[in-house]
């Protein structure tokens, strides 16, 4: 798999002291200060092909950014399902507190389910992790070490965990290739932070098509990492899912079909007329501004008496903003 | 501060391999298996003096266990406020997605607030952390290392972070005293897992009385640890708070006073007639059953292809059960 981005970020430099270091590092900026200091070049637009607009029955909208670099077959399935309007009329069927909201075809019997469009890949490969040897890692920014994975951080704007310390082996004009420093296969995967979106599957690993999706609404269930395909994240409107009534059945499924929350439509932004397309920008994670932001998140000021000196990859809260067209 | 419990748990023994260890450890039990195997001695009752019953306007109930060992002055304030029925008629005023639900006196002006009972300590000490040297640590069970704190685990049933590796220095008949292996003051604190309850405060550290409380409804905001007093946790009914509509004002405060969610009453279980007292039991964290449970949470079976081999202290999900009286 090829991951591409424009700028090179060296791995070293960002230190993560624990409490043991009683001298707090010099603190200069709040997270808001860093966002205010970001220039136009510090943001990247979300491509319309990677943006889903999900509209619930009462008009509430949920916006999802897709991550085709990490799960290309699953993401292409989701695009096909959206283009075929297959998601229209399905429902949110499961809301489990401190875990996930899940939506899909509510029919319990296989025979009663809506047929999938013909171009959907019925058994996508297990895009749950990827080999990192020789991978072009153009913008990895480390955040922490030793929590579930040896190394975690942000790669091309996405939270990543890896089982090795990622080392920059050599740089070309515009690329960094990763060579793990220890032998053996090495893997990395997206991580299950709050708001990440994944593809539900059955007990067999290859049973998730993208017709059944979920998002995390609680403490990061990192035990799901490498076990299921993550395909994106909710970037706006998650409160329309996270505040839904919890299901009272096993695993938080709604016991009464009338409790299900209908989904009116799911559209790719690229399918909408250009004037109606919502536009979002994500803070680039390959430059100095993001490292300043992470450091500010790790060392909060003002109200805080004791800055933590560290931040969980899932507490970074990557800045994402809506772009309003100028008249 | 003295922490007491009946059994002794040695520190060593529970290993936390990372992904790097590709051979999964032998897996024998699911978390449910362990709970089913627990005997009556593996559970401790929640004392009625440590149990709050909060009833919202439409009858929904939220049950909170207090942690007097960790924040004795704040907890005693909360008991006094509950006994005086001071909380009755206040409201939930803030619901911030992926962060906290907060309740208290909705009046914005100091002069308009309900006066506090006379026996409430207006400036409690900063019970945000405690010195561990010489502390009697009778049941610390380690869970992980190096995530925000050098060491975290469960102490007397509560999630704890510490800035040192806790070592068992010597054991008496019925006690373990901790002597940190490195010089200098050493601290530990409760940690902000999902559902933990804390005391809101202003910009000055000593401004929280217990009249304003919050609970965590998102990814553990560990940057709050050591900065504010944690006093307990929601043990049942958190969905009645976590599914409330999010506030649209700054920090998730409700902008329109009519959006606030009234609280009918908050009662200490010890104030209720004995026949009406709800009864709960918490899995003891000082014995073998809890270590088995943590290991099962770290190495999930069945649907999981790749057990994580580790578990975040905030993903342990300590078992708590309601006890129904037998006829």
Interface residues (C-beta under 8 A of the other chain):
Chain A: X18 X19 X20 X22 X95 X97 X98 X126 X128 X144 X145 X146 X147 X148 X149 X150 X163 X164 X184 X187 X193 X194 X195 X203 X205 X218 X219 X220 X221 X222 X223 X225 X226 X227 X238 X239 X242 X243 X244 X245 X246 X297 X298 X300 X302 X303 X304 X305 X306 X307 X308 X310 X311 X312 X314 X315
Chain B: X18 X19 X20 X22 X95 X97 X98 X126 X128 X144 X145 X146 X147 X148 X149 X150 X163 X164 X184 X187 X193 X194 X195 X203 X205 X218 X219 X220 X221 X222 X223 X225 X226 X227 X238 X239 X242 X243 X244 X245 X246 X297 X298 X300 X302 X303 X304 X305 X306 X307 X308 X310 X311 X312 X314 X315
